[in-house]
Amino acid sequence: MLRQSSGVTVLHLDESLSVQSLPLPPEHEIVQLDDIPGTHGMCDPFAARAIERRLRQRMYRGVTLVGSGTYHYVTYFLLRECQEPFSLVLFDHHTDCAAEPPLLSCGNWVRRALFRVPLLRRVVIVGARDAGELGDLGRRDRDVTLIDENQVAGFSTPRRLTARILEATGPYPVYISIDKDVLHPADAATDWDGGSMRLGTMLYALVALRRHRRILGVDLCGEWPVSPIGAMSARSLREIQKNEAANRAILHALRSG
């Protein structure tokens, strides 16, 4: 389960969360990170040290709202805080296991975590479009389970999918990372290619994980990008409202009952 007292942290890396009216609990905080250069898409070593330093100072370690999927690499820093062997459950339309360039990025943070986070025992990726980036993980590939987009669609019920996820996590507590680009465009909107998982299926899985596994932490990204002009367009307003509704439902599934 996820402790109610563990709180919510909102990371201010961009404006994508500031335009939403989310029902945050009293135990919440905002961590300003948008003044750190070298963070967009890729994270240079100076930015990485600054981000980790500010994250260490936060009060709450429950749910972290990241913002745009461009900053999904922040999960890598959050995984490094786990203090016991654990499994990562990643809902994402991409594996984020690209061959590693010199800099940490939103496309390679899972690969880096597999080799640089010693307590990470298993990775379960749910809803990715293909396994193309997983083929060269070498001896660590036994730790990775991919339940790809087609497999997700092939399960007759959310219950069967969830049973597969729970089986793949093994006996460990879990850390959950969610990129809403895994969801069907009717349920969420991002500036990356969207997946086909329905929000109800994800919510069922999140409730089951909360009930059957100890949750070390959760992060959520995949917001619609916001600019001072773009935020005023009719399309942007529609997509922001859609994502806000998804975020509300996900937070409720993680923290209710």
Order of alpha helices (4+ residues) and beta strands (2+ residues): beta-beta-beta-alpha-beta-alpha-beta-beta-alpha-beta-beta-alpha-alpha-beta-alpha-beta-alpha
